[in-house]
Amino acid sequence: MPKDLSTRLIHDDYVPPAGYRAVPPGVFKGSTVLFPDAATVRERVKAFGLRDGYSYGLYGTPTTYTLEQRLCALEGARHCLLGPSGQAAIALVNLGLLATGDELLLPSNVYGPALRHARTTLPPLGITHQCYDPMDAIDLARKLGPRTKLVWVEAPGSITMEFPDLRKLVAIAKEQGAVVALDNTWGAGVAFKPFEIGVDISIHALTKYPSGGADVLMGSVTTNDDALHERLRVTYLDLGMGVGANDVELVLRGLPTLEARYRLHDATTRDLASWMAGQPAVRQVLHPALESSPGHEHWASHCSLAAGLFSVLFDSTYTPAQVDTFCDHLDLFGIGLSWGGPMSLVMPYELPCIRSGNACYEGHLVRFSIGLESADDLREDLAQALKAGFGA
């Protein structure tokens, strides 16, 4: 045993006793992985990034493997890759599956950054895109072509909350040989099971409901298809994607309460969405569980729950300044992007910036993310803000 203190503090031979178990998984950190012998190094280097051993911190630790396995259980998948955000997960799918000359199709109500990626990053690579109307399966069928390699679906659509006939869209796309990827952040693996309706890939912004704390950024890509996973895994490694153990710990901590929180978000949101639908200043409430919302019948045939989001269209006779006054007078709602955390949020949007040529969305749109506060307190807060902004 070395005698120098600096050496002994690094090379002490103490090994903690075996048999320790606790409720939370252990958090393993490290870039360098130590191998038992040189022969193991030679074997592991041949299989960098495979999930049957450890080679380098970027390629997996017991902590990341545990989260991947639990996410597979959540969504009904065999394979999972973890990325630094939901947007990173979307980009990974596009870059991993598309090549020069290929085309992808996006729903017209797609998540904004996903559309931006298709418009900015992909064209220089020779990859084109089209948008289709997710509420019109014929439109999707018409736009599918021999160059279409990837079709994205969302349920519901971003911000305007239309719920498509997912089964029909998936079937049409797969009949033409396209891979179908679903942004399942809203469903969270709780409202419906993505692979049971035929999708090939499910991405998830773990930033939202799996974390539940509004304190971490992370995304995942899950699939049951071995060949697709292998293509995505190679791109994943080439891009150097990875996640930190402390962030993984936060998501692992949130997962056990995911279903219970989701149900509470859902119940409170349905209560408030229904109440808002009866307010004089409100033209329409967009929430899949409401019969008046576009695609309600598809939601009812696909889902058991409805998450914690809804949007409101205030009458066009009001001014943007009045909408801002309403938002500013909310005491319990933070003004901010994202959702799925404990605090309720509100976000005003300019309709022409997110939807064009659609007369059914006249008015001023405001999206709400309902947190874990009391429904009665939130309703009282909404009532006083409605009075301040619209006199109603």
N, C-alpha and C positions, 0 to 999 in steps of 0.2 A: 504494500500500500504506500503510495507517495506520501511524503511528509509535508510538502509545501501546502499551505492553507488554500491558495488559489486553485491548485490542482485537485485537492480533496473535495472542495465545494462543488466541483463539476463531476468528478469521477467517483463519488461515494457509492459503495456497492449495496446500500440498503435497498431492499425490495419490500413494499408494503405487503402485509398478509393478504392472502386470497380470501374471497368469500363476501366481500362488501357488496351490498345491494341497497338501492334506494329508489324512491319513486321517479325522480327525474333521471334521464340518461346522463352518463358522464360526458364532460366536455373535453375533448382532446384537441390540443393545439399543436401546430408544428409545421414547418416547411420541410425540414429534413426528416426522413424516416430512416431509422436505424435497422439494418439487416443483420440476421444472426450469423451469416457467413457469406463468403464471396460467391458460392454456388447459387445462393438464393438471389443475389443481385443479378446474375446472368439470366435467370429465369424470369424475374419480375420485369426487367428492362424490355424483354420481348413482348410483354403484355401491358405496357403502360396504359393506365386508364381503365383497365378491366376491373370489375368489382369482386374479384376473388382473391385479392391480396393488396398490400400497401406498398407503394413505391415512392411517392412524393406527396407532400401535403396538398398540393393543388388537385391531385387526382383522387382524393378521398381519404377520410379518417373514419373511425368508428362513429363519430358524431354525425357526419354527413351521410354515411351509409344508413344510419338509423332513421334519419328524417326521410331519405329517399324511400325506404321500405314502408314507412308509415303513410307517405303520400300515395304510394302504390295501393295500399290497403284502402285509403280514402276514395280514390277514383276508380279502383278496379283495374289496375294496370300491372304489368310485369316489370317495366323499366322506367326509370326516372333520372332526369338530369336537373341539377340545381344551378340557377343563374343569379346574377346580382339584382335583377328586377323583372317585372312582368314584361316590360318592353324588350329586355334582353332575350327573354324566352321567345318572343315573337320573331325577333331578328334572327335568332339561332335557327328556327324552323325554316324561314325564308332562305337564308344563306346556305343551310345544310341540304336543302332539297331542290333548289332552283339553279339553273345554269343558263348561259347565253342562248337566246332563242326561246326560252320558256316564258310562259305567261302565268300570272296568278290572278284569281278573282277574289274581290273583297265585297262584303255587303256595303251598301251605300250608307248605312248607319254605323260603320266600323269605328272602333276606338281611334281617335284622332292621330296619335303618334304612329299607329300601324299604317295609316294612310300616308303619313309623311314619309315613312320608311320606303314605301312603295314608290313614292314620287321622287325621292332624293337619292337614296343609296343604291337602289336596284337598277335604274336606267343606265348608269355608266357601265354596269355589268352585262348589259344587253338583255335585261329582264323587264318585260312590260307588264302592265296590269289593266284590268277593267273593273268597274264597280257594277254590281247587279242589285236589283231591288229584292231584298230578302223576303218581302211579303208577296212576291210573285214568282212562283217556281218556274213558270214559263220563261220569264226573263233570264233566269239562271241557265235554263236549258238552251236558250237562244245564243247566249254568249259563250258557252263552252265550246272549245275547239280543240284541234289536235295539238296545239301548243300549250294548252292549259294543263299544267302539272299539279297545281295546288289551289284548293278552294278553301277560303276561310269562312267560318260561320260564327255568329255571335248570338247569344240568347240571354237576356234581351239585347236589343241594340243599344249602343252607347248613347246615353243622355235622353234620347226620345223614347226609349224603353219598348219598342215594338218587339213582340215575341213571334218569331217565324215558325213555320212548320218544319222543325229540324229534321225529322225523319224523312220527309219528302226531299228536302234540299240535299241531304246526305246521299240518299238513294240515287238522285239524278246525277250528282257529281261522280259518284263511284261507278255508275253505269258507263260513264265516259272515260274511266280509267284515271281520274284525278285523285290525288291524296286529299283528304278532308281534315282540316285542323280546326279545332274549336277553342275559342277563348272562354274558358269555364270559370272565370273569376267570380261572376255573379252567382252561379250555381254552387260553387265551392265544394263540389263533390257531395253535397247534402240535398239540394233541391231535385237533382236527377243524376243518374249515372251516365257519363258521356259515352262510354264504350258499349253500353247496352243499346244505344240508338245508332251505332255503326260508324262513329267517327274514328279516324285513324290515330290522331294526335290530340291531346288536350294540354293546353297551356294554362297556367294559373299564376296570377299575381299574389304570391303568398304575403305580400305587403298588407293585403286586405284582411279577410276573415281568418285565415289560419293563424296569422300573428295576433290580431285582435287588439294590439296595444298601440297602434299608430306610431311605432318606434323602430321599425326595421323595414328595409327594402330587400325583396327577394322574389324570384320567380322559379317556376318549374315547368318541365316538359315531360309528359308521361305518354307511354304508348304500350300496346301489347304486341306490336309488330317488331320482330327481331331485326329484320333487315332495315327498317326505318330507323330503329334505335341505333344501329351500327353506323349508318350514314350521319346521323345527328351527333353521335358520340365523337366521331373523327373531327367534325367541324368544331365541336365544343372544345376538344383538346387543342386544335389549331388556333382557336381564338383566345386560348388561355383563360377561359371562364372559370370562375371559382367563387366560393362564398366563405366568409369567416365563421369560425366556430362559435363565437359569441352571438352572431346573428342567427345561426342555426339553433342555438340554445333557446333564443327567444321564440322562434316558431315552434319548436318542440314543446315549449312551455304552454303555448296557446292552443295546440291541437286537442288536448283532452277536453277542453270546454267549447270546442268549435260548434258542435251540434246544438248544445244548449244555448249558446249565445245567438246562433243563427235563428233559432226558433223565437227567441225574445225579440231580436231585431225585426223579424217578420211580423210578429203579432202587433208590436207597437206601430210599425209602419202602416199596416193595413188599417188600423184604427185611425191614425192621423190622415192618411190619404183619403179615406172615406169622409172624414170630417171636412177636409179642405175642399172636397168636391162640392160641398153645399154652401161654400162662402160666396157672397155676391161678386167679389172682384175676380173670381176664378172662372176662366173660360173652360178649362179641361184639366183633369188630372191624369197623368200618364203613369200607370202602374199595372203590370200584367195581371194582377189578381182582381182588378176592377173590370166589370163587364164592358165598360165604355172605352177601355184602353185597346189600342190596335193589337190584334193577335191574342186576345184573352182566351179564345177557344183553344189555341195551340198551347198556351201555358197550361190550361186545365188538363190537356191530354198528355202533357209531358212531365208535369211537376207536381210535387206535393207541397212545396213551400215557395216563398217569393222574396227572400232577402230583405234588405233594409233601405232600398232606394226607391224614390219616386220623383217625378218632375211635375211642375205646375205651369200651365200657360195662363198668365194674367191677361185680361182683356186688352186689346190693342188701343182702346181709348185712353188708357193710362200712358204715362210717359216713362222713359227709362229712369229719369230722376226719381219718380215715385217708387219704382221697383228697387232702386238702390236704397231709398229711405227705408223701405220695408226690411231689406236685408240688414241694414245698419242698426235697426232697432231691435233685432233679435238678440236676446241676452244669453240664451242657452245654446245657440248655434254658432259655432265658429265659421268664419268665412274662409274656405280653403278647399283645395283639391284633395283627391283620394276619398276613401270611405272604408268602412269595416271596423273602425276603432270605437272606443267607448263614448266619445263625444260626438254629438250631432253636428252636422255641417250643412252649410247652404252655399250655393254657387250660382250666380246669374250667368246666363249665356246669351250671346247674340245669335239669334236663329239663322240669319243669312250666312253666318260664318261656319255653321255646322250642318245645315240642311239647305239645299237650294231647290227651287222649283216645286215646292210641295205646299200647296195652299192649305192643307189640313192643319198646318202648324202655324196659324196666324196668332200673333200675340207676343208676349214677353215670357221667355222660358227661364224658370228657376229650378235647379235640382236640389233635392234634399237627401242627405244621408242620415238616417236615424240611428242614433247611438243606443246607449243602455240606460238613459235617463227615464224617469217616470213619464208615462204617456200623458198624464194629467198636467204635469208641469210644462211639458213641451206644447201641449195644446193651448194652455194659458199664455205662453210666450208667443205663439203664433198669432193668437187673437189680438194681443196688444200691438204687435208689429203690423198686422193688417190694418188696424185702426190708424196707426201712425202714418202708414204709407198710402192707404187708399181711402181712409175715412170710413172703412167698413169692417 
